[in-house]
Amino acid sequence: MKLGAGTIYGEIKTLFDRGWIRTSEDVGRKKEYIITEEGKKVIQSEISRLRELFDNGVRITGGGKF
């Protein structure tokens, strides 16, 4: 999969605007970002959602062997 620069920078802006990442204190020539506590909460929530989705799929199909 190839993502264009516009796609990546658009997503970074969205994450930043939502307060899920912030710029690093040691910003040099390249921008570096750090996940915020709110961002960590969002990730944990998404992991829980995906785990439930996966567990439901295993339950519905009767197994988890791939």
C-alpha positions in Angstrom: 0.0 0.0 0.0 1.3 3.4 -0.9 0.0 6.5 0.9 0.6 9.9 -0.5 2.0 12.8 1.5 -1.3 14.6 1.4 -3.0 11.6 3.0 -0.4 11.2 5.7 -0.3 14.9 6.6 -4.1 15.1 6.6 -4.3 12.3 9.1 -1.6 13.8 11.3 -3.5 17.1 11.3 -6.7 15.2 12.3 -4.9 13.4 15.2 -3.3 16.7 16.3 -6.6 18.7 16.1 -8.3 16.0 18.2 -5.6 16.2 20.8 -4.5 12.6 20.3 -0.9 13.6 19.5 1.3 16.6 20.1 4.6 17.9 18.7 7.8 16.9 20.5 9.6 19.4 22.6 12.8 18.7 20.7 11.5 19.6 17.3 14.4 19.9 14.9 14.2 20.0 11.1 11.7 17.2 11.1 8.5 17.2 13.1 8.1 14.5 15.7 4.9 13.7 17.4 4.1 12.1 20.8 0.9 10.4 21.7 -1.1 12.1 24.4 -2.9 10.5 27.3 -6.2 11.1 25.5 -4.7 9.4 22.4 -3.8 6.4 24.5 -7.3 6.2 25.8 -8.6 6.3 22.2 -6.3 3.5 21.2 -7.3 1.3 24.2 -10.9 1.8 23.3 -10.3 0.8 19.7 -8.3 -2.3 20.8 -11.3 -3.3 23.0 -13.7 -2.8 20.1 -11.6 -4.8 17.7 -11.1 -7.6 20.3 -14.8 -7.8 20.8 -15.4 -7.9 17.0 -12.7 -10.7 16.7 -14.2 -12.7 19.6 -17.7 -12.5 18.0 -16.3 -13.7 14.7 -14.6 -16.6 16.4 -17.8 -17.5 18.3 -20.0 -17.2 15.2 -17.7 -19.3 13.0 -17.1 -21.9 15.7 -13.3 -21.6 15.8 -10.3 -19.5 15.6 -7.9 -21.6 13.6 -6.5 -20.0 10.5 
